[in-house]
Amino acid sequence: MICAPLPSALSTRHRSTILALGTIALATATPVTAAHADALQTRIVAAARATPTMRHAFRRTLAFERTGAPRKTYVEQFDPSRPAAERWSLISIDGRAPTPKDIATSRKANHGPIPSYAELAKWFGSPATRTDDGGGVLYRFARLPAGTFKIGSHDASADTQVEALVNTSGAVPFVERVRMTSNKSFSVMLVASLRSITVDQRYRVLADGTAVPSDATSALTGAMMGKAGTMRTATSYSEFRAIP
């Protein structure tokens, strides 16, 4: 399940990530096939499902900003070799070392699901149209399966459109970029409303052949207590290290 962050006044923490991939340039010249799962989708789903989520330690950098508030940047480390309660550790906030209070808050926070290419297996096999363009294949999904894309307790899956670009230039195809968009308004906890959501994410393949998240951005526009605003996040993943 992909969970987008709530406006900060509704969240216990200003750190959230969104699992989706970079901005996609649309292919234009080639024919589009009918909306159904095809052999390449099946192959991608199988590869995603087989991708381990606990093989690598990595660093996550999240920049968070919203209307009327200063930009905040958090750096965290994930290490699957550590006990479950200690796998996420806070490295810095806005370039400074975290205080003991910051660390205690981070340990209590919900860090969300482990960012992983495996998440694609939950929806990539859904009906889609396909456009072939040289070394890539672009899939367009009119909606996501129920429960796939949630904003807080709201399930935005049915109102979310997706474009996913598969890189087919190498021996093993992989999803390189994904864009998710939703323009269906809804309310959150009676004090906020969201009008539009855009999520972009990129994946890359490590030297050991494992596909991993590379970077992600999200933008949510809406209103809090009647005041319009925007919330944006930019996340990057680095320093992947295989755990023996």
Salt bridges, closest charged atoms under 4 A:
ASP38 OD2 - ARG130 NH1 2.89
GLU65 OE2 - ARG71 NH1 3.24
GLU76 OE2 - ARG13 NH2 2.29
GLU76 OE2 - ARG15 NE 3.05
GLU76 OE1 - ARG60 NH2 2.75
GLU76 OE2 - HIS111 ND1 3.40
ASP79 OD2 - ARG241 NH2 3.77
GLU86 OE1 - ARG82 NH2 3.06
ASP94 OD2 - LYS72 NZ 2.92
ASP102 OD2 - ARG96 NH1 3.01
GLU119 OE2 - LYS122 NZ 3.26
ASP132 OD2 - ARG130 NH2 2.72
ASP159 OD1 - LYS184 NZ 4.00
GLU163 OE2 - ARG140 NE 3.85
ASP200 OD1 - ARG179 NE 2.65
ASP208 OD2 - HIS56 NE2 2.88
GLU239 OE1 - ARG59 NE 3.97
